[in-house]
């Protein structure tokens, strides 16, 4: 009864809304293999789940978004797509968002009240997506970034799927091409370094369900891979997907010449340094001031733009001669402007400090 009542109101709203006519329909295969039939080029969409809204902003289709998750509004820092488009905060809230909402049925009444023509969602099972689509009588399209919290070319398929639905196929290809061009540039600068001469480095403080200390890392950390550095996190004893836990004893034994810290964990690590200064002083990187802070890119899954800015920053630190022509801050704004539409590096800098700065607790 509630569904029919709300749907009646929704249909009235849609009937008198100033939306453009939509010509044609299409059937697409979403990121998890579901066949979804829907109207082409919808005017009202919502984005549920980690990273969904980011893909829509990359496609320059944020003007079609009719509602956003509460998480986006409540935590505005650290995600360039949101920083670049503060106007999205004025939209109705379409759900809570965040980890507790992953692969959960959305609030049906709230969604119906917003009246989207398409629901884009990440990390939802086929069974649940089909059920939600049936209950709401609204197409549900599941998109994917591939492996959680890293970079996986699966995301290119998601961009192409959403681009086809939103009439932004050219933009989808432009985004993919630009990302690949930056990755190729990083390879061009560092790909000729022999394996035995590649710089060894470690990344700590990677968030995993919460803020983490220096032991928390990734064995396939994209920015290190993109500049052909040896990621010492691969030596860690404990793995869970892309996440690894490095024991302090092993980290001390490996003694990385350069240590990077994810900016999201910097406060926790600073506290640990204050409690156990002797341990950190025993690390060569700490003693030599090669203990650098990077902007966090794993914030509501992968901010590809920030992962790229981190890679260029790391390249400048590990290969100063090969990156001597590069200004990392200008490169960051080039990347942000191309992907989210505005140069937001200064806002990232205000939140986390200059990208690649020596950690403030290193003396």
N, C-alpha and C positions, 0 to 999 in steps of 0.2 A: 504493500500500500504506500509506504513512504517513498519507495523508488518511483512508483507511477506518479505520485504527487509532485515530487521534485522534478521529474522529467517533464511533466506538463509545464511547470514554470520555466524550465530551461528552454523548451521548444518555443515558448512565447518570447523569451528574451532573444533567442537566435533569430526568430522571425522579424523582430524589429531592430536588430543590430545592424550597424552600417558596415557589413562585411561585403567583400567583393564576391561576385559569382565565381564558382569553381567549375572549370570545364574538365570533364573526363574523370576517370578513375583508374586505379592501377592495383596490381597485386604484386607484393614484394616478398622476398624471403628475408626475414630479419636475421640478426647475428647468431641466433641459436637454432636456425633452420625452420622456423614457423612461417607458414604462408599467411599473409595478412592482406586483406582487401580493404581499400580505403579510397577516399576522394583525393585526387591529386592537388598539390599546392594548397593545403589547408591554411586558414587564417588564424586559427586559435589552437594552440598546443600547450601542453604542460610537460615538465621534465621532472622525473622522479628518479632518485638514486644517485650514487656517486658519479660525478663527471658528466652527467647527461646534459645539463645546461651548458657546460663548457663547450661541448661539441656543437650545440646550436649557435653559440656566439662565434665560434670559429667559422661557421657557415654564413655568418652575417644575417641570421634569421631571428635575432633577439626580439625584433618588433612583432613577431608572431606569438611570443610567449604570453600566456594569459594568467599564469600563476606561478609562484616560486615557493620552494620549501622554506620552512622556518629557519633551518640551519643556515641557509644562505644569508638571511637577514641578520641573524643573531651573531654571526662570526664573519664580519666583512673583510678582514685582513687576510693576506696570504694567497688569495686566489685571483690572479690577474683578470680573468674574465668578469668577475664581479666588481673589482676595482675600476675597470674601464667602463662599466655600465651601472652606475648607482641608481639610475632611473628604475631599474628592475625591482628595487626595494619597495616601490610604490604599489606593486601588483599584489593581488590577494594571495594569501598563504594557501598552498594546495596540499600541505602535509608537513609533518615534522622534519623529515629527512634524517640523515645521520645513520650510523651503524645499526641502531635498533630497528630501522625501517627497511633494511635490506631484505629483499625477498619476502616482504610482508604485504598483506592486502592493504591497500590505501583506504583512507576514510571515504567511503563511497558517496556519502551525502555532500562532503566538501568538494569532491571532484565534480559531481553533477552540478553543483551550484556554480562552478566556474565555467562549465559547458565547453570543454575542449573538443575539438574535432579529432584529435589524435593525442594519445598518451605515449611519450617516449620514456623508457625506463631502462636502467642498467641492473645487472646482477639479479634478475628475476627468472625463476624456473619457467619452463614451457607450460607446465601444468597450472601454475598460479596465473601466468599471463593469460592463458586461455580462459580461466575461471573469471578473472577480473574483466576481461573483454566481454564475456557473456553477461555478467551481472550489470555492467554499465551500458552495454550496447555501444561502446566506443572502441575503435581500433587501438590495440596495445602493441607497440613496436619495441622489441627488446634490442638494445644496442650493447656492444661489449668493447672493453679496452683490452681484452685478453687477460693475461696473468695480472692479478691484482697488485697495485702499487709499484709497477715498473713500466717499461715501454715495450709494447708488443704491437707488431704491424697489423694485428687484428683490428686495431682502432681505425685503420684506413678503410676497412670494410664498413665499419659503423658510419664513418663520415659519408661514404658513398651511398649507403642506404638512406640516411637522413637527407642527404643532398637531393636524391632522386624524389623523395616524397615532397620536399619543400621547394622544388624547382631551382635548386642551387647546385646542380651537377658540375657546372664549370668552376664554381667556388670550391667545391670539395676537391676537385683535381688540382686546383691552384694551391690549396693548403697542403695537400700531400706532396706536391712537387716542391714547394718551398721548404718543408721539413726535410725532405730528402736532399735538397740542395745544401742546406746547412750541415747535414750529416756528412755529405760528400766533401764539403770544405774542411771539416774537422779531420776527415780521413786524409785528404790531400796534404794537410799540414803535418800529420803524424804517422801516416801509414808506412813510410819508408824506414822507420826506426826498427832495427833488428830486435828480435824477441829478447835477447840477452841484455840489450841496452834500454829496454822500456822501463820507465820510472815505476818504482813500487810505492803504493799508497794505500791508505785505509780510510774508510768513511765510517764514522760513529754517530750515535745520537739519532738514528733513524726511528721515527715514530712507528709504533706497532700497537694499535688499539689504545694507546696512551703515549704520553711523553716517555722517552727511554734514555738511558745513559750511554756511555761510550761503548758498551758491549754490544749494543744493538746496531746491526748493519744489514747490508744486502750483498749477496754473492754475485748478482748480475746488475750492479748499479750502473744505469745507462751512461751518465756523464763520464765515468772512468773508462767504460768500454769504448765510447765514441772517440776518445783521444788516445786509445791504444795504451793505456796504463795497466800495470799489473795490480789487480784488486786483491789485496791480501785477505779480504773477508772470505775468500774462497777456502781459506785454511780453517775456518771455524768448525767446531765440532757439532753444533746443533743447527739444523735447518728446518724451516717451515715455509714451504713455497720459496719466494724470493728472499724472505727474511732469515737472517742468521743471528746466532748469539755467540759472540767471541768471549772466551774466558779471559780475565785480566792477565792470568799467567801466560797464556799463549800470546796475547797481544804484546806483552813485555818481551817474550822470547823472539817474536817476529820483528819487533822494534822497527816499525815502519819509518822510513826517512821523512815521509810527509803524512800528516793526518788531517783529514777534513772532518768537520763537524756539521751535521744538519742543524740549521738555525732553530728548528723547532725544539731541539733538546738542549740548547745552550745553557739555559738557566739551571737545569738539573745538573749538568756536567760542571758548571761553575761551583755549585754547592758541593759536589763530590771532590773537586779540586781543593776546596777549603778544608774538607774533612780529612782527606788523605793526600796531602801535597807531595809526600815522598814518592808515592807510586808514580804520579804524573811527572815528577822531575826526573825519574829514571828512564823515561821515554825520550829518545834522541830528538824526536820532532818537537817535543815540548821545550827541551833545553835550547834548541837552536831557533826557536820561534817559527817553526814550520807547522803550526797548528792553526788551521784556517777555518773560518765559519762560512758556510754556504747557505744560500736561500733555500728553504724547504720547498720541494716540488710535490711531495706526496701529501697533498691536502685535499681531501675528498676525491681520492684517487689522483692519477698523474696529471699534473699541469705540464704539458709537453713543452710549453714555452719556457718555463722556468728551468726545466731539465736541460734545455739547450743553452740557456744563459749560464747555468752552472758549468756545463761542459766547456764553454769558451773561457770562463773564469779559471777553471782547472787547467786548461791548456796553457793559458798565460802564465800560471804559476809553475807548472811542471816543465814547460818548453819555452822559456822566455825568448829565445832566438827565433823559434818558429812562429811565434805569435807577436813579434815585436811591432808589427804594424797595427795591432788590434787594440782598440779602446773597449774594454769589456762593458762599460756602462752604455756607450753609444750602441754597441752591438745588441745589448739587452733591449734597448728601446726600439731598435729596428725589428727585433723578433716580436716584441709585444705589439707593436703597431701593426705588423703584418697579420698576426693571428687574432688579437682581440680588439683591434681598431684604435688603440690609444697607447702612448708611451707611458707606462705606469712604473718604470723602474724606480723613480723617486719615492713612490709610495711603498714599494717593497723595501727600499733602503731605509725609510723612516721606521718601518716595522722591525727590520732585522739587522740593520747596519749595512755598510757597504759589502757587496758580495765579494767574498774572498778575503775579508779582513782577518788579520791575526786576532785570535781570540783574546778578548780584553783581560782575561785572567792570566795570560802568559806574560811573564816579566823578563 
